[in-house]
Amino acid sequence: MKTTQFKLNLPADVKAWLEEEAVRNLRSQGAQVVSCLRAAMSRQEAVGERAEK
């Protein structure tokens, strides 16, 4: 899998939440962001599949 690096500006409260969730889930902060984004992608795909039926 090819990765791309980019700068992401976060509000302080979101950054604090990200740090806490990463620790709680034994992940790096980057891996936590990817996990959250993939979960959102899955939810969006599921909604799209339901809308097509």
Secondary structure in CASP SS format (residue, H / E / C, confidence):
PFRMAT SS
TARGET T0000
AUTHOR 0000-0000-0000
METHOD secondary structure of the structure
MODEL  1
M C 1.00
K C 1.00
T C 1.00
T C 1.00
Q C 1.00
F C 1.00
K C 1.00
L C 1.00
N C 1.00
L C 1.00
P C 1.00
A H 1.00
D H 1.00
V H 1.00
K H 1.00
A H 1.00
W H 1.00
L H 1.00
E H 1.00
E H 1.00
E H 1.00
A H 1.00
V H 1.00
R H 1.00
N C 1.00
L C 1.00
R C 1.00
S C 1.00
Q H 1.00
G H 1.00
A H 1.00
Q H 1.00
V H 1.00
V H 1.00
S H 1.00
C H 1.00
L H 1.00
R H 1.00
A H 1.00
A H 1.00
M H 1.00
S H 1.00
R H 1.00
Q H 1.00
E H 1.00
A H 1.00
V H 1.00
G H 1.00
E H 1.00
R H 1.00
A H 1.00
E H 1.00
K C 1.00
END
